[in-house]
Amino acid sequence: MGGARRPMEIDRVTYSYGPVDGDEVIEGEAQAIENAPASFHGPVRFNRTGRWWIKVRLESQGESGEAKFTVPVEPGL
């Protein structure tokens, strides 16, 4: 904390997700987006409504970090 922020080369982005109230865990690896530095994308499919958790892991030069958060999933219109 308190350190200067600096750009980093991201080597790999992986993610996992599942319903908060269940045991299902789905994993994936994001792919770099061409011509968009430090931008990645990966498919996520929510097969039911409710609260879901998502964990994203970044790897760079032998170091890694992750963040986990929850999102509400509601029916489509």
Backbone as ProteinMPNN parsed JSONL, in Angstrom:
{"seq_chain_A": "MGGARRPMEIDRVTYSYGPVDGDEVIEGEAQAIENAPASFHGPVRFNRTGRWWIKVRLESQGESGEAKFTVPVEPGL", "coords_chain_A": {"N_chain_A": [[0.841, -1.173, 0.0], [0.416, 2.269, -0.642], [2.478, 2.397, -2.439], [3.9, 3.394, -5.602], [1.903, 3.302, -8.504], [2.361, 1.283, -11.334], [2.535, 0.342, -14.783], [2.106, -3.109, -15.754], [3.244, -6.111, -17.259], [1.048, -8.53, -18.16], [0.98, -11.937, -17.83], [-0.787, -14.095, -17.713], [-4.269, -14.727, -17.319], [-6.597, -16.139, -15.302], [-9.761, -17.534, -14.306], [-12.464, -18.303, -12.077], [-15.769, -19.354, -11.219], [-19.0, -19.501, -9.606], [-22.243, -20.418, -8.224], [-23.254, -18.718, -5.277], [-24.72, -20.11, -3.399], [-24.172, -22.815, -3.864], [-22.281, -25.803, -4.867], [-21.055, -25.88, -7.286], [-18.331, -25.237, -9.464], [-16.865, -23.401, -11.947], [-14.298, -23.118, -14.296], [-11.937, -21.1, -16.121], [-9.792, -19.719, -18.712], [-8.732, -16.561, -19.565], [-8.381, -14.77, -22.66], [-6.046, -12.701, -24.374], [-6.934, -9.525, -25.729], [-6.643, -8.463, -28.987], [-4.794, -5.61, -30.019], [-5.491, -4.132, -27.794], [-4.081, -3.186, -25.175], [-3.307, -4.878, -22.131], [-5.866, -5.924, -21.859], [-8.307, -8.403, -21.499], [-10.427, -11.228, -22.271], [-13.017, -13.564, -21.485], [-15.283, -16.308, -21.649], [-18.268, -16.384, -19.709], [-20.881, -18.071, -18.226], [-23.953, -17.906, -16.8], [-26.107, -20.139, -15.452], [-28.415, -19.934, -14.04], [-30.523, -17.784, -12.032], [-29.653, -15.598, -9.272], [-27.195, -15.101, -6.636], [-23.824, -14.964, -7.537], [-20.373, -15.891, -7.286], [-17.233, -14.622, -8.388], [-13.9, -15.241, -9.203], [-10.872, -13.818, -10.025], [-7.652, -14.288, -11.312], [-4.467, -12.959, -11.69], [-1.371, -13.319, -13.345], [2.028, -12.491, -13.405], [5.273, -12.258, -14.397], [6.201, -14.319, -12.635], [4.882, -13.672, -10.291], [1.718, -13.412, -8.571], [-1.722, -12.47, -8.18], [-5.007, -12.154, -6.806], [-8.555, -11.52, -7.021], [-11.766, -11.564, -5.547], [-15.241, -11.468, -5.974], [-18.797, -10.818, -5.68], [-21.744, -11.123, -7.698], [-25.035, -10.092, -8.618], [-27.338, -12.102, -10.386], [-29.832, -11.745, -12.649], [-33.02, -12.496, -14.216], [-33.139, -12.406, -17.817], [-34.479, -9.951, -20.086]], "CA_chain_A": [[0.0, 0.0, 0.0], [1.167, 3.502, -0.679], [3.48, 2.342, -3.488], [3.529, 4.0, -6.872], [1.312, 2.377, -9.467], [3.084, 1.246, -12.591], [2.002, -0.689, -15.678], [2.771, -4.392, -15.68], [2.971, -7.065, -18.324], [0.263, -9.631, -17.609], [1.299, -13.165, -18.546], [-1.909, -15.033, -17.746], [-5.455, -14.389, -16.536], [-7.519, -17.254, -15.14], [-10.912, -17.171, -13.486], [-13.404, -19.35, -11.695], [-17.01, -18.766, -10.725], [-20.038, -20.447, -9.232], [-23.308, -19.84, -7.414], [-22.917, -18.557, -3.861], [-25.431, -21.113, -2.603], [-23.982, -24.155, -4.407], [-20.931, -26.363, -4.902], [-20.563, -25.846, -8.666], [-17.211, -24.341, -9.758], [-16.536, -23.386, -13.371], [-13.0, -22.464, -14.441], [-11.581, -20.723, -17.48], [-8.615, -18.878, -18.914], [-9.047, -15.443, -20.444], [-7.478, -14.557, -23.785], [-5.722, -11.298, -24.619], [-7.659, -8.875, -26.819], [-5.697, -7.836, -29.903], [-4.791, -4.148, -30.112], [-6.052, -3.549, -26.568], [-3.103, -3.552, -24.144], [-3.767, -5.254, -20.785], [-7.289, -6.26, -21.897], [-8.541, -9.827, -21.675], [-11.834, -11.625, -22.232], [-13.277, -14.987, -21.318], [-16.725, -16.55, -21.54], [-18.891, -16.716, -18.424], [-22.29, -18.387, -18.459], [-24.725, -18.129, -15.58], [-27.214, -20.992, -15.866], [-29.598, -19.656, -13.22], [-30.485, -16.51, -11.335], [-29.175, -15.641, -7.888], [-25.895, -14.473, -6.384], [-22.693, -15.762, -8.002], [-19.05, -15.357, -6.974], [-16.256, -14.694, -9.481], [-12.53, -15.023, -8.736], [-9.965, -13.559, -11.143], [-6.248, -14.401, -10.902], [-3.5, -12.412, -12.639], [0.004, -13.78, -13.168], [2.984, -11.617, -14.083], [6.692, -12.415, -14.047], [6.364, -15.187, -11.477], [4.05, -13.234, -9.169], [0.299, -13.504, -8.871], [-2.667, -11.846, -7.261], [-6.374, -12.479, -7.18], [-9.654, -10.77, -6.419], [-13.019, -12.312, -5.574], [-16.385, -10.608, -5.732], [-20.08, -11.433, -5.985], [-22.608, -10.357, -8.585], [-26.408, -10.605, -8.705], [-27.734, -12.511, -11.734], [-31.288, -11.63, -12.747], [-33.529, -13.004, -15.503], [-33.069, -11.498, -18.962], [-35.775, -9.409, -20.535]], "C_chain_A": [[0.887, 1.237, 0.0], [2.241, 3.529, -1.751], [2.977, 2.991, -4.761], [2.937, 2.937, -7.79], [2.116, 2.442, -10.749], [2.498, 0.15, -13.463], [2.777, -1.992, -15.523], [2.361, -5.249, -16.866], [2.24, -8.249, -17.695], [0.516, -10.864, -18.467], [0.087, -14.077, -18.715], [-3.042, -14.526, -16.861], [-6.346, -15.629, -16.498], [-8.663, -16.808, -14.241], [-11.701, -18.421, -13.134], [-14.641, -18.652, -11.154], [-18.008, -19.856, -10.404], [-21.112, -19.751, -8.418], [-22.899, -19.789, -5.943], [-23.531, -19.677, -3.033], [-25.26, -22.547, -3.124], [-22.522, -24.572, -4.407], [-20.303, -26.311, -6.293], [-19.431, -24.823, -8.819], [-16.867, -24.497, -11.235], [-15.243, -22.594, -13.517], [-12.739, -22.128, -15.902], [-10.303, -19.921, -17.51], [-8.971, -17.802, -19.924], [-7.979, -15.299, -21.524], [-7.242, -13.06, -23.959], [-6.535, -10.781, -25.806], [-6.639, -8.149, -27.693], [-5.889, -6.325, -29.921], [-5.454, -3.467, -28.924], [-5.133, -3.945, -25.414], [-3.753, -3.809, -22.779], [-5.266, -5.522, -20.733], [-7.454, -7.728, -22.251], [-10.032, -10.092, -21.686], [-11.933, -13.13, -22.091], [-14.77, -15.2, -21.141], [-17.145, -16.919, -20.117], [-20.364, -16.958, -18.71], [-22.961, -18.703, -17.127], [-25.967, -18.928, -15.967], [-28.455, -20.857, -14.984], [-29.437, -18.301, -12.541], [-29.976, -16.701, -9.912], [-27.844, -14.927, -7.758], [-24.798, -15.453, -6.787], [-21.406, -15.091, -7.559], [-18.168, -15.54, -8.209], [-14.887, -14.405, -8.871], [-11.635, -14.897, -9.97], [-8.536, -13.578, -10.606], [-5.357, -13.887, -12.029], [-2.123, -12.962, -12.319], [0.913, -12.902, -14.009], [4.376, -11.855, -13.535], [6.893, -13.203, -12.755], [5.58, -14.784, -10.244], [2.589, -13.356, -9.568], [-0.516, -12.786, -7.806], [-4.069, -12.195, -7.715], [-7.364, -11.605, -6.443], [-10.915, -11.613, -6.562], [-14.151, -11.356, -5.243], [-17.663, -11.359, -6.078], [-20.894, -10.502, -6.882], [-24.019, -10.955, -8.523], [-26.72, -10.951, -10.157], [-29.262, -12.543, -11.758], [-31.751, -12.146, -14.1], [-33.402, -11.95, -16.597], [-34.459, -11.031, -19.356], [-36.197, -10.039, -21.838]], "O_chain_A": [[1.975, 1.237, 0.576], [2.863, 4.569, -1.967], [1.771, 3.12, -4.971], [3.421, 1.806, -7.839], [2.506, 3.52, -11.197], [2.017, -0.86, -12.951], [3.964, -1.98, -15.199], [1.26, -5.115, -17.399], [2.77, -8.896, -16.792], [0.298, -10.843, -19.678], [-0.051, -14.752, -19.736], [-2.805, -13.967, -15.79], [-6.795, -16.11, -17.538], [-8.545, -15.827, -13.507], [-11.612, -19.449, -13.804], [-14.577, -17.513, -10.693], [-17.882, -20.99, -10.867], [-20.919, -18.621, -7.969], [-22.271, -20.718, -5.434], [-22.923, -20.142, -2.069], [-26.104, -23.402, -2.859], [-21.641, -23.811, -4.006], [-19.135, -26.664, -6.455], [-19.55, -23.685, -8.365], [-16.609, -25.604, -11.707], [-15.103, -21.521, -12.931], [-13.254, -22.787, -16.805], [-9.792, -19.496, -16.474], [-9.456, -18.103, -21.014], [-6.82, -15.661, -21.32], [-8.139, -12.251, -23.717], [-6.79, -11.512, -26.764], [-5.867, -7.324, -27.205], [-7.014, -5.83, -29.848], [-5.929, -2.338, -29.043], [-5.387, -4.945, -24.743], [-4.626, -3.062, -22.337], [-5.882, -5.367, -19.678], [-6.824, -8.232, -23.18], [-10.817, -9.291, -21.179], [-11.049, -13.873, -22.521], [-15.451, -14.363, -20.547], [-16.458, -17.668, -19.422], [-21.018, -16.143, -19.361], [-22.582, -19.642, -16.427], [-26.796, -18.44, -16.735], [-29.431, -21.585, -15.164], [-28.339, -17.748, -12.489], [-29.883, -17.823, -9.415], [-27.418, -14.226, -8.676], [-24.84, -16.628, -6.423], [-21.343, -13.866, -7.465], [-18.337, -16.49, -8.973], [-14.727, -13.446, -8.116], [-11.642, -15.762, -10.846], [-8.241, -12.967, -9.579], [-5.475, -14.32, -13.176], [-1.748, -13.061, -11.151], [0.619, -12.605, -15.167], [4.624, -11.673, -12.343], [7.666, -12.797, -11.886], [5.614, -15.495, -9.24], [2.259, -13.399, -10.753], [-0.053, -12.537, -6.693], [-4.288, -12.5, -8.887], [-7.066, -11.031, -5.395], [-11.109, -12.292, -7.57], [-14.032, -10.531, -4.337], [-17.613, -12.419, -6.701], [-20.757, -9.279, -6.835], [-24.181, -12.168, -8.393], [-26.401, -10.179, -11.061], [-29.897, -13.269, -10.993], [-30.954, -12.225, -15.036], [-33.538, -10.753, -16.341], [-35.469, -11.639, -19.003], [-37.258, -9.708, -22.368]]}, "name": "protein", "num_of_chains": 1, "seq": "MGGARRPMEIDRVTYSYGPVDGDEVIEGEAQAIENAPASFHGPVRFNRTGRWWIKVRLESQGESGEAKFTVPVEPGL"}
